[in-house]
Amino acid sequence: MAEDGGLAPAWNPAILEHMSTYSDVHGLREQLFDAELVAALAETFKVLGDATRVRILDALSRRELCVGDLAGILGLTESAVSHQLRLLRNARLVRSRRAGQMVFYALDDHHVIRLFAQGSEHVRERAGGLAVTERSTSDRPAPETTVNAVPVAVDADPGR
């Protein structure tokens, strides 16, 4: 019985020493992302929150492509693809490479490749036994990225 005669037990700070479910949050606030990083990360996920942009990233996760090829593959106008690529470039998710008069696009770096691969893996796992209309990644080569001007294969499924 509580000290005030109620039914609630009296608070005893010594109980904390013996609680197995004690949640240690001391110092956690200092470990959290700062406001600038939170805003940048939220903006990145916001850009990823559009189905058309995800379809473009899917195509670019498989190979470098130009606007015309992306438009043809995805059944979009070149203008629509260019608009979406501009947003993806501004978010540093996609990079461009000029070859003569052609401009080719690819995922920006290995972080974006891993983010996209892990996101799609997460969705497939969450779908459980449901059919997910996604081609298997096991029958395609690992994506490549360039690190210091040297092509480097990036394992899209690090759990293999």
C-alpha positions, 0 to 999 in steps of 0.5 A: 500500500502507498504511503498516502494510504492509496493502493499504488505502491510507494516510489522507491528509487532503489527499485531501479537497480533491480528492474530487468526492463529498465530502459537506459536512455541516459545520453541518448539525446546527444547521440540523435541526429542534428536538425540539419541531418534530420532535414536532409534525410527527410528530404531524401525520403520525400524524393524517394516517395514518388512511384515514378521516381522509384521506377526511374531508380529501378531502371538506373539500378540496372544500368546507365541510361539516357532520357530517351531510353528511360522514357521508352522503357517506362512509357513516359514522355522525355519531358516527364523523365527530365523533370523527375531526373532533375529532382533526383539529381538535386537530391544527389540520388542520380548523377549524369555523364555527358558523352558527346551530345548524349547525357547518361544517368546512373545512381549517384554512388554506392550509398544510393545503390545500397539504399535502393537495394535494401529498401526493395529487399525490405518491401519484398520481405514485408510482403511475405508470401504475397506476389511482388511484381519485381524481377529477381535480382539474383539473375542480374550482375551486381551494379557498378559504381565508380570510386576514384574513377575506378569501376567497383562492383557493389554487392546489392545483397550484402547478406549473400 
